[in-house]
Amino acid sequence: MRKVNKRGQGWGFDLVIASIIFTFAITFFYIFALNYSSGSEEVLRSLEYEGQLIADSLLSEGNPLNWNETNIYKIGIVSNNKINNTKLEMFYNLTNKSFYKTKELFAIQNNYYINFSDPINISGSIKPFIGNYSANAKNLIRISRLSVYNNKPVSVSVNVWTSFLIFGEN
């Protein structure tokens, strides 16, 4: 009678299990990689869209044309194609009083702040920005537009940002 060696059968079973685990790992990694890139692009597209909304609204006359904090429908700081100091000051005060109301008026969900290439004067005080500035802003998008402030050309930068981190960033 011949002796049968069964050690090779155990090795084959281990190889099949390892191949299955390897296939699942590659499939999981592939699916994660596809979803990862589209998620970050979607966040950046959303930020850019909101930045454009703010810039378009802000560099308009607003609604109504002579708006104030009680009757405002659309924030705008421009009159006669120039930045109006009165509207700029009302926007600054509204932002400090109720930042979330300004987000609602702009129809956005993310945080924002506005800064100018020249210092802005609000009630005799120089302000570096208007809005919710954060040194730890993540995923920041900047939209720049040109306007006229105090009879000089000025760059108006609308900065829109999230407070969360997109996967894989530092």
CORCORTA-V664963 format. One record per residue. RES is the residue in one letter. SS is DSSP state (~ for helix, > for strand, _ for the rest). NEAR is the number of other C-alpha atoms within 10 Angstrom. Layout:
res	ss	near
RES	SS	NEAR
RES	SS	NEAR
This chain:
res	ss	near
M	_	3
R	_	4
K	_	5
V	_	6
N	_	7
K	_	8
R	~	8
G	~	8
Q	~	9
G	~	9
W	~	10
G	~	11
F	~	11
D	~	10
L	~	10
V	~	11
I	~	11
A	~	12
S	~	12
I	~	10
I	~	11
F	~	12
T	~	12
F	~	12
A	~	11
I	~	11
T	~	12
F	~	11
F	~	11
Y	~	12
I	~	10
F	~	11
A	~	11
L	~	10
N	~	10
Y	~	14
S	~	12
S	~	11
G	~	13
S	~	16
E	~	12
E	~	11
V	~	15
L	~	19
R	~	13
S	~	17
L	~	26
E	~	19
Y	~	15
E	~	25
G	~	26
Q	~	18
L	~	15
I	~	26
A	~	20
D	~	14
S	~	19
L	~	22
L	_	20
S	_	19
E	_	22
G	_	20
N	>	15
P	_	13
L	_	16
N	_	13
W	_	18
N	_	17
E	_	12
T	_	6
N	_	10
I	_	15
Y	_	16
K	>	19
I	_	28
G	_	26
I	_	23
V	>	23
S	>	17
N	_	8
N	_	13
K	>	18
I	>	22
N	_	18
N	~	18
T	~	16
K	~	20
L	~	20
E	~	17
M	~	18
F	~	21
Y	~	18
N	~	15
L	~	18
T	~	18
N	~	14
K	~	12
S	_	10
F	~	17
Y	~	16
K	~	12
T	~	20
K	~	17
E	~	12
L	~	14
F	~	20
A	_	13
I	_	19
Q	_	15
N	_	14
N	>	21
Y	>	27
Y	>	19
I	>	22
N	>	19
F	>	20
S	_	13
D	_	14
P	_	14
I	>	20
N	>	14
I	>	15
S	_	10
G	_	7
S	>	9
I	>	10
K	>	14
P	_	14
F	_	16
I	>	21
G	>	20
N	_	16
Y	_	17
S	_	13
A	_	5
N	_	11
A	_	17
K	>	16
N	>	17
L	>	16
I	>	22
R	>	18
I	>	18
S	>	18
R	>	15
L	>	13
S	>	17
V	>	15
Y	>	20
N	_	13
N	_	9
K	>	10
P	>	13
V	>	17
S	>	16
V	>	22
S	>	20
V	>	26
N	>	25
V	>	30
W	>	27
T	>	20
S	_	13
F	_	10
L	_	12
I	_	17
F	_	10
G	_	7
E	_	7
N	_	6
